[in-house]
Amino acid sequence: MLNFNFTPFPVIETERLILRRITNDDVNEVFELRSNPETMKYIPRPLVKTTEDALEHVAMIEEKITSNIGINWGITLKGDSRVLGIIGYYRMQPENYRAEIGYMLLPEYHGKGIISEAVNRLIAYGFDDLKLHSIEAVIDPENFASEKVLQKCGFVKEAHLKEAEFYEGKFLDKVIYSLLNSK
């Protein structure tokens, strides 16, 4: 069984990005991301409505990190500390050497390869540092941009679950992509 330990917090660098810890100072950016119907379109979670909600979200992220049950990073461009997106590992299954990756990005930064760059780096982190055997991503079948990112990063479609989640009075399909550690 794997033992995850996110202390000290792993700040991760790529060619263009720094993935860093999210703090209360990022509350406005977290609010911007989680209150925007476009960024939240394919994420079946309630929209953040107030700064207080956004601070609660930051606290929840922090709590998962300190208890080693999940980890999120703020996505920033080198030379600019503003959070443009959030990426992380959720629903970690240490007993199965598996975790789910998820991400979101402000609409004005879509289509610039930022998420692919971050996902590729976190794949390496997941396999090399966390010692995962597999990484999964669960997406809405209509989320073609996310699907493209996953395919570009080597993920393979594993399943299309019909009406598997009930949210706001509707049954939603979900698609599972996965990547196995080939090393």
N, C-alpha and C positions, 0 to 999 in steps of 0.2 A: 504494500500500500504506500502511495506517495505521501510525503509530508511537505505541504506548501509553507513557505515562510517569506513574507513580503517585507520583512524588516531586516536591514535598511531598505527603504523603498527603491526599487530599481528604476532609475532615470534612464531612458533608452534614446539613443540617437540614431538617425538615419542620415542619408545624404542631405535632405532638406529640412528634416523635422527633429524636434525634441518632444518626446513623450514624457510628461512629467506629472507629478502628483497634483491633484485638484484640491484647492483650498477654498476657504470662505472668500478670499479675495477674487475668486473666479465666479462669484455668485451671479453677476450680470450676464456672463457668457453662458453659464449653465441655464439660467432663466431663458435666454435667447434660444438656446437649442431645444429645451424641453417644453417651451410654451408655443413653439412654432408648428402650426398644423402641417406644414410641408415636411419638416424634418421628422415629425412624429407620425406621418401618414401611415407607415407600415409597422409601427411599433404599438401593439395593443396595450397601451398604458395611458392613464389619464394625463392630460396636459397640465403642466405646472401653471398655476394662475397668479401666484404672488412671489415676491422675493423670499418670503418665509418658506413657501413650498420648495423653492430652489435651494435654500439653505438646508432644509431637511434632506433633500436629495444628496447634497454634498456630504452631510453627516452619515447618510446610509452608505455611500461609497466608502467613506473613511472607516466606518465600523466593519465593513467586509474585509478591508485591507488589514486592519489591526487584529481581526480574528482569523485571518488567513483563509477565508472562504470564497474570496473573489477579489479581483483587482481591476481597477480602471485607471486609465491615463488620460490626461488632457493632451490633445494634439495641438502643438504649436509649431509655427515656422521658426527656423533659426533666426535669431536677431529680433524676434517679436514674441513677447511672452503671452500674448492674447490667445485664449483657448478657442480654436476653430471647430473642434469636434471632441468626441469622447470615444475611446476604444478600450475594450477590456475583455477579460475572461469571466464568464458567469457560469452558474450551475456546474461548478467544478465537481468532478467525480474522482477523488483520489483512489478509490478502490478499483476503478476501471481505467485509471491512467488516461482520463478523458476530460476535456473541458469544452465549453461552448464559447466561441468568440462573437462579439457583437460590436457595432460601431455606428456612429452618426456624425454628420458633418454639416456645417452651415451651408445653405444652398448656394451662396455666392462662391464657394470653393469647390463645388461639384465639377467633375470632368477634368480635373487637373492631375489625376493620378495620386492624390494625397492618401486616400484610403488604401489603395493597392500597396503603396510604399509602406504604410504603417502595418497593414496586415502581413505582408511578407516578413517584416522585421519581427512581428509578434509570433509568427509561425516558428521562426528560428528560436526565439526566446522560449516558446512553449515546449519545443522538442529538446533543445540543448540545455536550458536552465531548469525548466520545471519537470523535465523527463516525461512529458506526456507521450502516449502512444498514438492517440488520435485527437483531432480537433474537429468540432462540429459547428455549423452555423445554421440557424433556423430562420428562414425568411418567408415573407409573404410571396406567394407565387407571382404576384403582379409587380414585385420589386425587381424589375429587369436590370437596373443599374447595379444593385447589390449582387445579383446573380452573375453579372459580367465580371465584377471584381473577384468573386469567389472562383469563377472558372479561370480567370487570368492568373490567380494565385495557386492553381493546381487542385482545387477542391472538386469533388465529384458528387453529382446528385445521387443521394441514397434513397430518398423516399419522398412521396407526395402524400401527405396525410389529409384526407378529406374532412372538412368541418370538424377539426380536432380541438379547436379552442372556441369557447363561448365568450364573447366580449361585446358589451353594450348592446345586448339583444340580438346579436348575430352570431352564427357559427362561421368560423374562419378556417380556411385551408392553411396548411403550412408545409413548406418544403425544407427538407433536411439535406444539407451538403456536408461532406466530411473529407478529411485529409488524414491519411495514415503516415506515421513516421516510417520512412522506408530505410532508415539507417540500421 
